[in-house]
Amino acid sequence: MKHLLNTLFVTSEDVYLSLDGENVVANRERREVARYPLHTLSGIVSFSYAGASPALMGACAEREVALAFCTPKGRFLARVCGESSGNVLLRRAQYRIADDPDRCCPLARSMVFGKVYNARWSIERTCRDHALRVDAAALKEASAHLKGLLSQIAESASMDSLRGLEGAAATVYFGAFDQLILAEKPLFAFSTRSRRLPLDPVNALLSFAYSLLAHDCAAALESVGLDAYVGFLHRDRPGRTSLALDLMEELRPCFADRFVLTLINNRVMGRGDFDFRENGAVFLNDAGRRTFLKQWQDRKRENISHPYLKEKMPWGLVPYIQSLLLARTLRGDLDGYPPFLWK
């Protein structure tokens, strides 16, 4: 079993990363402020404009340590990749399937089914645990609607149909999302999903969580030999890790969204963790990012029982396990891709 190693998050905007022997060194104004053994890390995510040394980039690529750069607000910029790992036959199978809509559809269908299934279960869980604090009738109606869409997804035979059903499910799910938020209203009131520019604290938290989850999924896919840029559900676009976006779909409701809800409902985050801009945009500030990332790492260490393998593992290994299952499906070892169905 793969070990869950640490991810180093660089949240200060002026920290430059370099390599000293087998250590990652964080420097500010040419002074060392911290160092970390490289062999203990599975990934590095930098939110600093200062960047990293070529020597460190090369060492990360050689040791398969995922190194990603984001803006201080969390927008993904770039990843450092080494030589492609895994069997070339696996990637050739991936490319052939990606070019064939009829073969893409079963894989995409499983991923969309997992996403909608987990969204419905998230609603059901809140309704069960907090029946006296929510509009149970509204949540039950949303759950029933998603259940009906699941039946249609299971029978869908075209990519256009799948994308339409996924969009309909997202409308239902996010239409009920405000009911899942139990604390700190109106600060954390939610009306609609604003993707390109977060317009409220909830969207700021969701966007940041999705950026981190996409990074984890891309690193997991590359580690098993798949090309994270060639997907089955999301169309190819230069610079976009389409397969990572595919893989994270089923994990959005059960991991990223539930994590954000936990931060809000447990009053971990507050108004002081956000920057409110004149143009209406809302972003996490430095303190908010530090709090978020600490909680994110803690959540990744929590153990769950994998619904398909029936084995206990940390949440942080789920993207890796799903990547392995996807690779086995593409090789023909499995009849179909088993999505992560949260319970």
C-alpha positions in Angstrom: 0.0 0.0 0.0 1.2 3.4 -0.9 2.1 5.6 2.1 0.5 8.9 2.6 3.3 11.4 2.8 3.2 15.0 3.6 2.4 17.9 1.2 4.4 21.1 1.8 2.2 24.2 1.3 4.1 27.5 0.8 1.5 30.2 1.7 3.8 33.3 2.0 4.1 35.2 -1.2 7.8 36.1 -0.9 9.3 32.7 -0.1 11.7 31.2 -2.6 12.3 27.4 -2.6 15.7 25.9 -3.2 17.5 22.5 -2.8 20.3 21.9 -0.3 21.5 18.3 -0.5 18.3 16.2 0.2 16.4 19.1 1.8 13.9 21.7 0.5 15.0 25.1 1.8 12.5 28.0 2.2 14.2 31.3 1.8 12.9 34.8 2.5 15.1 37.8 1.4 18.0 35.3 0.9 17.7 34.1 4.5 16.8 30.5 5.3 13.5 30.3 7.3 12.8 26.6 7.2 13.9 23.3 5.6 12.2 19.9 5.0 13.6 16.5 4.0 12.6 15.9 0.4 12.1 12.2 0.9 9.2 12.9 3.4 7.2 14.8 0.8 4.7 13.6 -1.8 4.0 17.0 -3.1 4.8 20.8 -2.9 2.2 23.4 -3.6 3.6 27.0 -3.7 1.3 30.1 -3.5 4.4 32.3 -3.8 5.4 34.5 -6.7 9.1 34.0 -5.9 9.2 30.5 -7.4 11.7 27.7 -7.0 15.2 26.9 -8.1 15.8 24.7 -11.2 17.7 22.3 -9.0 14.7 21.7 -6.8 12.4 21.4 -9.8 14.7 18.7 -11.3 14.9 16.8 -8.0 11.1 16.8 -7.6 10.7 15.6 -11.1 13.3 12.8 -10.6 11.8 11.7 -7.3 8.1 12.0 -8.5 7.3 14.7 -6.0 4.5 16.7 -7.4 5.4 20.4 -7.6 2.7 22.9 -8.4 2.6 26.6 -8.6 -0.5 28.7 -7.8 -1.3 32.4 -7.4 -1.6 33.6 -3.8 -5.4 33.5 -4.4 -5.3 29.8 -5.3 -5.5 29.8 -9.1 -3.5 27.1 -10.7 -0.5 28.2 -12.8 1.8 25.2 -13.6 3.1 21.8 -12.6 6.6 20.4 -12.9 6.6 16.9 -14.4 9.4 14.5 -15.0 9.6 11.6 -17.4 6.3 9.8 -18.0 6.1 6.8 -15.8 4.2 3.5 -16.3 3.7 1.4 -19.3 3.5 3.1 -22.6 0.8 0.6 -23.6 -1.4 2.0 -20.8 -1.2 5.5 -22.2 -1.8 4.4 -25.7 -4.9 2.6 -24.5 -6.0 5.8 -22.8 -5.5 7.9 -26.0 -7.4 5.4 -28.1 -10.4 5.4 -25.8 -10.3 9.2 -25.4 -10.6 9.5 -29.2 -13.6 7.2 -29.3 -16.9 8.7 -27.9 -18.5 5.2 -27.7 -15.7 3.9 -25.5 -15.5 7.2 -23.5 -19.1 7.1 -22.5 -19.0 4.1 -20.1 -16.1 5.7 -18.2 -17.6 9.1 -18.1 -21.0 7.6 -17.1 -19.4 6.0 -14.0 -17.7 9.2 -13.0 -20.9 11.3 -13.4 -22.9 8.6 -11.6 -20.4 8.7 -8.7 -20.6 12.5 -8.5 -24.4 12.6 -8.4 -24.7 9.6 -6.0 -22.3 11.3 -3.6 -24.1 14.7 -3.9 -27.4 12.9 -3.1 -25.8 11.1 -0.1 -24.4 14.4 1.2 -27.9 15.9 1.2 -29.4 12.8 2.8 -26.7 12.8 5.5 -27.5 16.4 6.5 -31.2 15.7 6.5 -30.6 12.7 8.8 -28.2 14.4 11.2 -29.9 17.8 11.4 -33.5 17.2 10.6 -34.7 19.9 13.1 -32.3 22.6 11.8 -33.0 22.3 8.0 -36.0 22.4 5.7 -36.3 18.6 5.5 -39.0 18.7 2.9 -36.9 20.8 0.5 -33.9 18.5 1.0 -36.0 15.4 0.5 -37.3 16.8 -2.7 -33.8 17.6 -4.0 -32.7 14.1 -3.0 -35.6 12.5 -4.9 -34.8 14.6 -8.0 -31.2 13.5 -7.9 -32.3 9.8 -7.5 -34.3 10.2 -10.7 -31.4 11.7 -12.5 -29.2 8.7 -11.3 -31.6 6.3 -13.2 -31.2 8.4 -16.3 -27.5 8.6 -16.0 -27.2 4.8 -15.7 -29.0 4.5 -19.0 -27.3 7.3 -20.8 -25.6 6.3 -24.0 -24.1 9.5 -25.3 -21.6 12.1 -24.0 -23.9 15.0 -24.8 -26.7 13.4 -22.8 -24.3 12.7 -19.9 -23.1 16.3 -19.8 -26.7 17.5 -19.8 -27.7 15.3 -16.9 -24.6 16.3 -15.0 -25.6 20.0 -15.4 -29.1 19.3 -14.3 -27.9 17.5 -11.2 -25.5 20.3 -10.4 -28.4 22.8 -10.5 -30.4 20.7 -8.1 -27.5 20.1 -5.8 -26.3 23.7 -5.5 -29.9 24.8 -5.3 -30.0 22.9 -2.0 -26.5 23.7 -0.9 -27.4 26.7 1.3 -29.6 24.3 3.4 -26.4 22.3 4.2 -24.8 25.4 5.8 -25.9 25.5 9.4 -23.8 28.3 10.9 -22.6 31.9 10.5 -25.4 33.2 8.3 -25.5 35.6 6.5 -21.7 35.6 6.1 -21.8 32.1 4.7 -25.1 32.3 2.8 -24.9 30.6 -0.6 -27.1 31.4 -3.6 -25.2 30.2 -6.7 -21.9 28.8 -7.8 -19.6 31.5 -9.1 -16.6 29.8 -10.6 -14.3 32.2 -12.4 -14.5 34.9 -9.7 -15.6 33.8 -6.2 -18.3 36.3 -5.2 -18.9 35.2 -1.6 -16.9 33.3 1.1 -18.6 30.0 0.4 -17.5 30.1 -3.3 -14.0 31.2 -2.2 -13.7 28.1 0.0 -15.1 25.8 -2.7 -12.8 27.2 -5.4 -9.7 26.8 -3.2 -10.7 23.2 -2.2 -11.3 22.3 -5.9 -7.8 23.6 -6.8 -6.2 21.5 -4.2 -8.2 18.4 -5.1 -7.4 18.8 -8.8 -3.7 19.0 -7.9 -4.0 15.8 -5.8 -5.8 14.0 -8.6 -3.3 15.0 -11.3 -0.4 13.9 -9.2 -2.1 10.5 -8.5 -2.9 9.9 -12.2 0.7 10.7 -13.2 2.0 8.4 -10.5 0.2 5.3 -12.0 1.3 6.2 -15.6 -1.7 7.9 -16.9 -1.7 11.2 -18.8 -3.6 13.7 -16.6 -4.2 16.0 -19.6 -6.3 13.6 -21.7 -9.7 13.0 -20.2 -12.9 11.2 -21.1 -15.6 13.5 -19.8 -13.9 16.9 -20.0 -12.8 17.9 -23.5 -9.1 18.5 -24.2 -7.9 22.1 -23.7 -4.3 23.3 -23.7 -2.9 23.4 -20.2 -6.0 21.8 -18.6 -5.6 18.5 -16.7 -8.8 17.1 -18.1 -8.5 13.6 -16.7 -7.8 15.0 -13.2 -11.0 17.0 -13.6 -12.8 13.8 -14.6 -11.4 11.9 -11.6 -12.2 14.6 -9.1 -15.9 14.8 -10.1 -16.9 11.9 -7.8 -14.8 13.3 -5.0 -16.2 16.9 -5.1 -19.4 16.3 -3.0 -18.0 13.8 -0.5 -14.5 15.2 0.1 -14.2 18.9 -1.0 -17.7 20.0 -0.4 -18.1 18.2 2.9 -14.8 19.6 4.0 -15.9 23.1 3.3 -19.2 22.5 5.1 -17.3 21.2 8.1 -15.1 24.3 8.2 -18.2 26.5 8.2 -20.5 24.5 10.4 -17.8 24.0 13.1 -17.0 27.8 12.9 -13.4 27.2 12.0 -13.5 30.0 9.4 -14.7 33.6 10.0 -15.0 37.0 8.4 -11.4 37.7 9.3 -10.1 34.9 7.0 -11.3 36.6 3.8 -10.4 39.6 1.6 -13.4 41.4 0.2 -12.6 43.3 -3.0 -14.2 46.4 -4.5 -15.2 44.4 -7.6 -17.2 42.0 -5.5 -14.6 39.2 -5.5 -13.9 37.3 -2.3 -10.6 35.5 -1.6 -9.0 33.7 1.4 -6.3 35.9 2.9 -3.0 34.6 4.3 -4.4 33.6 7.7 -7.4 32.0 6.1 -5.2 30.0 3.7 -3.1 28.7 6.6 -6.1 27.6 8.6 -7.6 26.0 5.5 -4.5 24.1 4.6 -3.9 22.8 8.1 -7.4 21.5 8.3 -7.1 20.0 4.7 -4.0 18.0 5.7 -5.7 16.8 8.8 -8.8 15.7 6.8 -6.6 13.8 4.4 -5.2 11.8 7.3 -8.6 10.7 8.5 -9.3 7.0 7.9 -12.3 5.7 5.9 -13.4 2.4 4.5 -13.1 2.3 0.7 -16.5 1.2 -0.6 -15.1 -0.9 -3.4 -12.0 -2.4 -1.9 -13.5 -2.7 1.6 -10.2 -1.6 3.1 -9.4 1.1 5.6 -7.2 3.9 4.3 -6.7 7.7 4.8 -8.8 10.0 2.7 -5.6 11.3 1.1 -5.0 8.0 -0.7 -8.4 7.9 -2.4 -7.3 9.7 -5.5 -4.4 7.3 -5.9 -6.6 4.3 -5.4 -9.2 5.5 -7.9 -6.3 6.2 -10.4 -5.2 2.6 -10.0 -8.7 1.3 -10.6 -9.0 3.5 -13.6 -5.7 2.2 -15.0 -6.8 -1.4 -14.4 -10.0 -0.6 -16.3 -8.1 0.8 -19.2 -5.9 -2.3 -19.3 -8.9 -4.5 -19.4 -8.3 -6.0 -16.0 -11.7 -4.7 -14.8 -15.0 -4.8 -16.7 -15.8 -1.3 -15.8 -14.5 1.6 -13.7 -15.8 1.5 -10.1 -16.5 5.1 -9.0 -16.0 6.0 -5.3 -19.5 5.8 -3.8 -19.4 7.4 -0.4 -21.5 6.1 2.5 
